[in-house]
């Protein structure tokens, strides 16, 4: 009886583990940091997502800015400072950055969606019965995984040069918020790991 309870508990834990891991988005990130950068030293970062769709833009900017703020790095969204309908000159941008004490400009540029097809072949089971094999076949299926690719670049507003660049691929996301929040966490973690922010 005790053995049966242990098996049931083990299966329950495995099921819960699978549910939790399968519900979170997976993000892979490769980054480059300017070897001459002497940071961390940004006092305020403006986050701008380069998307035509304003819903996507708002979700990405909000999630990344919130993630940075939670780590003690002041950050604002471009939509709170810049009008999406206005094309600013270099001088106008510099004036806005100075007025709002912004010394970091983080851009998120959508670079495409990759669809990966994974073939799960049917499994064949052999059962020995009356000196013969009975084959039971289970049909295979094709799983499509979508991977959203985003290029992230952090610029210093003092000289306009890139300090940190990263390429990300996010898959297994369940919604736009899940996609944006997973990417935001990965960006913040890597900026800290690379020594770009504290």
C-alpha positions as CSV (number, residue, x, y, z in Angstrom):
1,X,0.0,0.0,0.0
2,X,2.8,2.4,0.9
3,X,4.6,1.5,-2.3
4,X,1.4,2.4,-4.3
5,X,1.1,5.7,-2.6
6,X,4.7,6.5,-3.4
7,X,4.2,5.7,-7.1
8,X,1.0,7.9,-7.2
9,X,2.9,10.8,-5.5
10,X,5.8,10.4,-7.9
11,X,3.5,10.5,-11.0
12,X,1.7,13.5,-9.6
13,X,5.0,15.4,-9.1
14,X,6.1,14.5,-12.6
15,X,2.8,15.8,-14.0
16,X,3.0,19.1,-12.1
17,X,6.6,19.5,-13.2
18,X,5.6,19.0,-16.8
19,X,2.8,21.4,-16.6
20,X,4.9,24.2,-15.1
21,X,7.8,23.7,-17.6
22,X,5.5,23.4,-20.6
23,X,3.6,26.6,-19.7
24,X,6.7,29.0,-19.8
25,X,8.2,30.5,-22.9
26,X,11.7,29.5,-23.8
27,X,14.2,32.3,-24.7
28,X,17.6,31.8,-26.2
29,X,19.9,34.9,-26.3
30,X,23.3,35.6,-27.7
31,X,24.9,38.9,-26.9
32,X,27.9,41.2,-27.6
33,X,29.2,44.0,-25.3
34,X,31.5,46.8,-26.3
35,X,34.9,45.9,-24.8
36,X,35.6,49.6,-24.2
37,X,32.4,50.1,-22.1
38,X,33.3,51.1,-18.6
39,X,29.8,50.6,-17.0
40,X,27.5,49.8,-15.4
41,X,26.5,53.5,-15.4
42,X,23.1,54.1,-16.9
43,X,20.9,56.3,-14.8
44,X,17.7,56.1,-17.0
45,X,16.9,53.9,-20.0
46,X,14.3,54.6,-22.7
47,X,12.9,51.4,-24.2
48,X,11.6,51.5,-27.8
49,X,10.1,48.5,-29.6
50,X,10.3,48.9,-33.4
51,X,6.9,47.4,-34.4
52,X,4.1,48.7,-36.6
53,X,1.5,47.0,-34.4
54,X,1.0,49.3,-31.4
55,X,-0.3,46.5,-29.2
56,X,3.0,44.6,-29.7
57,X,5.0,47.7,-29.2
58,X,3.2,48.6,-26.0
59,X,3.5,45.1,-24.6
60,X,7.2,44.8,-25.3
61,X,8.1,48.3,-24.0
62,X,6.0,48.0,-20.9
63,X,7.3,44.6,-19.9
64,X,11.0,45.4,-20.5
65,X,10.7,48.8,-18.7
66,X,9.0,47.1,-15.8
67,X,11.6,44.4,-15.6
68,X,14.4,47.0,-15.5
69,X,12.6,49.1,-12.9
70,X,12.2,46.0,-10.7
71,X,16.0,45.7,-10.8
72,X,16.4,49.3,-9.7
73,X,17.3,50.6,-13.1
74,X,15.0,53.6,-13.9
75,X,13.4,52.9,-17.3
76,X,10.5,54.5,-19.4
77,X,8.7,53.4,-22.5
78,X,9.2,55.4,-25.7
79,X,5.4,55.7,-26.0
80,X,5.3,57.7,-22.7
81,X,8.0,60.2,-24.0
82,X,7.8,60.2,-27.8
83,X,4.7,60.4,-30.1
84,X,4.4,57.4,-32.5
85,X,3.1,59.8,-35.2
86,X,6.1,62.2,-35.1
87,X,9.4,61.8,-36.8
88,X,12.0,63.6,-34.7
89,X,15.2,65.1,-35.8
90,X,18.5,64.2,-34.1
91,X,18.5,67.5,-32.2
92,X,14.9,67.0,-31.1
93,X,15.8,63.5,-29.8
94,X,18.9,64.8,-28.0
95,X,16.8,67.6,-26.4
96,X,14.1,65.1,-25.2
97,X,16.8,62.7,-23.8
98,X,18.4,65.6,-21.9
99,X,15.1,66.9,-20.6
100,X,14.1,63.5,-19.3
101,X,17.6,62.6,-18.0
102,X,17.8,59.6,-20.4
103,X,21.4,58.3,-21.0
104,X,20.5,54.8,-22.4
105,X,18.4,54.0,-25.5
106,X,17.3,50.3,-25.7
107,X,15.7,49.2,-29.0
108,X,13.8,46.0,-29.7
109,X,13.6,45.2,-33.4
110,X,11.4,42.4,-34.7
111,X,13.4,40.4,-37.2
112,X,11.0,37.7,-38.2
113,X,9.3,34.5,-37.1
114,X,10.8,31.1,-37.7
115,X,8.5,28.0,-38.0
116,X,10.2,24.8,-37.1
117,X,8.5,21.5,-38.0
118,X,9.3,18.5,-35.7
119,X,8.2,15.1,-36.8
120,X,7.1,12.8,-34.0
121,X,7.1,9.3,-35.6
122,X,4.6,6.6,-34.7
123,X,5.8,4.2,-32.1
124,X,5.7,0.4,-32.8
125,X,5.1,-2.0,-30.0
126,X,5.8,-5.8,-30.4
127,X,3.8,-8.1,-28.3
128,X,4.7,-11.8,-28.1
129,X,1.6,-13.9,-28.4
130,X,1.3,-17.5,-29.3
131,X,4.8,-17.6,-30.9
132,X,3.9,-14.7,-33.2
133,X,4.3,-10.8,-33.2
134,X,1.3,-8.6,-33.1
135,X,2.2,-5.1,-34.3
136,X,0.2,-2.3,-32.9
137,X,0.9,1.0,-34.6
138,X,0.3,4.5,-33.4
139,X,0.3,7.2,-36.1
140,X,2.9,9.9,-36.0
141,X,2.3,13.6,-36.1
142,X,4.0,16.9,-37.0
143,X,4.4,19.6,-34.4
144,X,5.0,23.2,-35.5
145,X,7.0,25.5,-33.2
146,X,7.1,29.2,-33.8
147,X,10.1,31.1,-32.8
148,X,9.9,35.0,-32.6
149,X,13.3,36.6,-33.4
150,X,14.1,40.0,-31.9
151,X,17.3,42.1,-32.1
152,X,18.0,44.2,-29.0
153,X,20.5,47.1,-28.9
154,X,21.4,49.4,-26.0
155,X,22.9,52.7,-27.1
156,X,24.6,55.4,-25.0
157,X,22.9,58.8,-25.7
158,X,26.2,60.6,-24.9
159,X,27.9,59.4,-28.1
160,X,25.1,57.5,-30.0
161,X,27.2,54.2,-30.0
162,X,25.9,50.7,-29.2
163,X,27.1,49.4,-25.9
164,X,25.3,46.0,-26.0
165,X,23.6,44.0,-28.8
166,X,21.7,40.8,-28.5
167,X,19.8,38.4,-30.7
168,X,16.9,36.5,-29.2
169,X,14.6,33.6,-30.1
170,X,11.5,33.0,-28.1
171,X,9.4,29.9,-28.5
172,X,6.7,28.0,-26.6
173,X,4.9,31.2,-25.6
174,X,1.2,31.0,-24.8
175,X,0.2,34.7,-25.4
176,X,1.6,38.1,-26.2
177,X,2.1,38.9,-22.5
178,X,3.9,35.6,-22.0
179,X,6.1,36.4,-25.0
180,X,6.9,39.9,-23.9
181,X,7.5,39.1,-20.2
182,X,9.8,36.1,-20.9
183,X,11.9,38.3,-23.3
184,X,12.0,41.1,-20.8
185,X,13.3,38.9,-18.0
186,X,16.0,37.4,-20.3
187,X,17.1,40.8,-21.5
188,X,17.4,42.2,-17.9
189,X,19.2,39.1,-16.7
190,X,21.7,39.2,-19.5
191,X,22.4,42.9,-19.2
192,X,23.2,42.3,-15.5
193,X,25.3,39.2,-16.4
194,X,27.3,41.1,-19.0
195,X,27.9,43.9,-16.5
196,X,26.1,46.5,-18.5
197,X,23.7,47.4,-15.6
198,X,24.1,46.8,-11.9
